[in-house]
């Protein structure tokens, strides 16, 4: 059986941490930033983890499980 290929868009968007969780960046940061408060923009800067419901699917796209 041939090797599985990693999903190209997934490898650009997600990183797997040392503990095995999947890290992602927040949405709603690309445009219309002048309408968002400074507090909202500050919160959107940080990366967060993928929800447990989606984690298995993302790991499968990354060929990690």
C-alpha positions as CSV (number, residue, x, y, z in Angstrom):
1,X,0.0,0.0,0.0
2,X,1.4,3.5,-0.9
3,X,2.2,6.1,1.7
4,X,-0.5,8.4,2.8
5,X,-0.1,12.0,1.8
6,X,-0.5,14.8,4.3
7,X,-3.4,17.2,3.6
8,X,-1.6,20.3,2.2
9,X,-3.9,22.9,3.7
10,X,-3.9,21.2,7.1
11,X,-0.1,21.2,7.4
12,X,-0.1,25.0,6.8
13,X,-2.7,25.6,9.5
14,X,-2.1,23.2,12.3
15,X,0.9,22.1,14.5
16,X,1.0,19.2,16.9
17,X,2.4,20.1,20.4
18,X,4.7,17.9,22.4
19,X,1.8,16.5,24.4
20,X,0.0,15.5,21.3
21,X,-2.6,18.3,21.2
22,X,-3.3,20.2,18.0
23,X,-2.6,24.0,18.0
24,X,-4.4,26.4,15.6
25,X,-4.7,30.1,15.0
26,X,-7.8,32.1,15.5
27,X,-10.2,33.1,12.8
28,X,-11.5,36.6,12.1
29,X,-8.1,38.3,11.9
30,X,-7.6,38.9,8.2
31,X,-9.7,42.0,7.5
32,X,-12.1,44.6,9.0
33,X,-9.9,45.0,12.0
34,X,-10.9,48.6,12.5
35,X,-14.4,47.4,13.6
36,X,-13.0,45.2,16.4
37,X,-12.1,46.5,19.8
38,X,-8.5,46.5,21.0
39,X,-9.4,43.9,23.6
40,X,-10.9,41.6,20.9
41,X,-7.8,42.0,18.6
42,X,-5.6,41.2,21.6
43,X,-7.4,38.0,22.4
44,X,-7.3,36.9,18.7
45,X,-3.5,37.1,18.6
46,X,-3.0,34.0,20.7
47,X,-3.1,30.5,19.3
48,X,-5.5,28.0,20.8
49,X,-6.1,24.2,20.7
50,X,-8.4,22.4,18.4
51,X,-11.6,21.2,20.1
52,X,-11.6,17.5,21.1
53,X,-14.5,16.8,18.7
54,X,-12.3,17.9,15.7
55,X,-8.9,16.8,17.0
56,X,-9.1,13.2,15.6
57,X,-10.1,14.5,12.1
58,X,-7.2,17.0,12.1
59,X,-4.7,14.4,13.2
60,X,-5.9,12.1,10.4
61,X,-5.3,14.9,7.9
62,X,-1.8,15.3,9.2
63,X,-1.2,11.5,9.1
64,X,-0.4,11.4,12.8
65,X,-3.0,8.8,13.7
